[in-house]
């Protein structure tokens, strides 16, 4: 196996792992939101931390909002790596 194939394999494995982690977090957030009644109040520090992470994620990508990137990612890769929806 040459280095290009090895790199492609490793990249695909990492992408799949990140996709699975993101799907877990989406599911967990969905379950937690059903348990929360009313509005969640964030402190100034929490809002700043979320803003910082959002900006870092935006700089790391080639444009678009986080939701746009995730939708594009799922439309391209999800049929290849995800099993049937439950």
N, C-alpha and C positions, 0 to 999 in steps of 0.2 A: 504494500500500500504506500503510495507516494505521499508526500507532505500535503499536497493540495486536497487529496481525498480525505486524509486524516483531519485537516483543518475544517473541511466541510462537514464531516461527521461530528466533530466536537461542537461546532457552531450550531448545528441542528439539534444536538442533544441539549445544549444550554438553552436554546430558544424554546424547546419543548418543556423543559423544566420551569422556565420563567412563565410560560403560558399556563401551566398547571398550577403554579403558585398564585398567579393572578386570578384564575378561576376559583381557587379556594377562597381567596380574600373577597371576591365578589359575592360568593355564596355566604360567607360568614357575615359580611356587611348586610346583606339582604335579611338574614335571620335576626341580626341585632336590631335592625331598623323596625322590624315587626314588634319587638319587645319594648321599644322606646315610645312613650306617649308624649306628644308635644314637641317643642323645639329644643334642640341641644344648644346650650350656651357655651361658647368658647371664650377662653381668656385671651388677652392681647398676645401673650406669648405663644399660645396654641395657634392663633391665626397667623402670626409671623412665621412659625415653623411650617405650617401648611403652605403659605405663600412661597417660602424659600424652596421647599421641595417641588412645588409646581413650576417655579422658574427654572430650577435645575433640570427638571424633566423636559421642559420646553427647549432649553439650550442643547440638550443631548440628542434631540430629534431633529428631523429635517422639516419642521413646520407642522402646523395644524394643532388643534387642541388635543388633550389627552384622550378624550372620547373618540375623536376622529382617528387618531393613530390606532387605538385599540380596535375600532371597527374595521379598519383596513387590514390590520394584522389578523383578526379573526376570519375575515372573508377570504384571505389568501391561505392561511395555514390551518384553520380549525378543521376543515374536512379531512385533512391529512393526519392530524394527531389526536383528535377527540373521538371518543366512542359515541354511542347513541345517547341522546338526551334522555334523562330520567324524569 
